[in-house]
């Protein structure tokens, strides 16, 4: 089972956020937009690649992307659901 900490470490490494620690990203923090981590569409592509490479999970339902990529918790729930 993937944890939010596992995911945060992969995101930090994959997006080159070297000055950030996993505990600085809240489990329910918005990943995109000014109210959260502030990631953009290019980062979304990178996260999609991280999900495939590191966790063996593909995002196939594009209609659900907004919900899947909302927070670390929603991403981890999706990963674990796909791996089950």
C-alpha positions as CSV (number, residue, x, y, z in Angstrom):
1,X,0.0,0.0,0.0
2,X,1.3,3.4,-1.0
3,X,1.3,6.1,1.6
4,X,1.0,9.9,1.2
5,X,4.6,10.2,2.4
6,X,5.8,7.8,-0.4
7,X,3.9,9.9,-3.0
8,X,5.2,13.2,-1.6
9,X,8.8,12.0,-1.8
10,X,8.4,10.9,-5.4
11,X,6.7,14.2,-6.3
12,X,9.5,16.2,-4.7
13,X,12.2,14.2,-6.4
14,X,10.4,14.1,-9.8
15,X,9.5,17.8,-9.9
16,X,12.9,18.9,-8.6
17,X,11.5,20.5,-5.4
18,X,14.8,19.9,-3.5
19,X,14.1,22.7,-1.0
20,X,10.9,21.1,0.2
21,X,10.3,18.3,2.7
22,X,7.4,15.8,2.5
23,X,6.0,17.1,5.8
24,X,5.7,20.6,4.3
25,X,3.0,19.2,1.9
26,X,-0.3,18.6,3.7
27,X,-2.2,15.4,2.9
28,X,-5.2,17.5,2.0
29,X,-3.3,20.4,0.4
30,X,-4.4,21.4,-3.1
31,X,-1.7,20.4,-5.6
32,X,-2.7,23.0,-8.2
33,X,-3.7,26.7,-7.9
34,X,-2.6,29.5,-5.7
35,X,-4.2,28.1,-2.6
36,X,-2.0,25.1,-2.5
37,X,1.3,23.8,-3.8
38,X,0.9,25.9,-6.9
39,X,1.7,23.3,-9.5
40,X,0.8,23.8,-13.2
41,X,-0.2,21.7,-16.2
42,X,3.4,20.7,-17.0
43,X,3.7,19.4,-13.4
44,X,0.5,17.4,-13.9
45,X,2.2,15.7,-16.9
46,X,5.2,15.0,-14.8
47,X,3.1,13.6,-12.0
48,X,1.3,11.3,-14.5
49,X,4.7,10.0,-15.6
50,X,5.7,9.5,-11.9
51,X,2.5,7.5,-11.3
52,X,3.3,5.2,-14.2
53,X,7.0,4.8,-13.6
54,X,7.1,4.6,-9.8
55,X,3.8,3.0,-9.0
56,X,2.8,1.2,-12.2
57,X,-0.5,3.1,-12.4
58,X,-1.9,4.8,-15.5
59,X,-4.5,7.5,-15.5
60,X,-7.0,6.5,-18.1
61,X,-10.2,8.4,-17.2
62,X,-9.4,11.9,-18.2
63,X,-12.8,13.1,-16.9
64,X,-11.7,12.2,-13.4
65,X,-8.3,14.0,-13.5
66,X,-9.5,17.0,-11.5
67,X,-10.6,14.7,-8.7
68,X,-7.6,12.4,-8.9
69,X,-5.0,15.2,-8.9
70,X,-6.7,17.3,-6.2
71,X,-4.6,16.5,-3.2
72,X,-1.9,13.9,-2.1
73,X,-4.7,12.0,-0.4
74,X,-6.8,11.8,-3.6
75,X,-3.8,10.7,-5.6
76,X,-2.8,8.0,-3.0
77,X,-6.4,6.7,-2.9
78,X,-6.4,6.4,-6.7
79,X,-3.0,4.6,-6.8
80,X,-4.1,2.1,-4.1
81,X,-7.5,1.6,-5.8
82,X,-5.7,0.8,-9.1
83,X,-3.2,-1.5,-7.5
84,X,-5.9,-3.5,-5.6
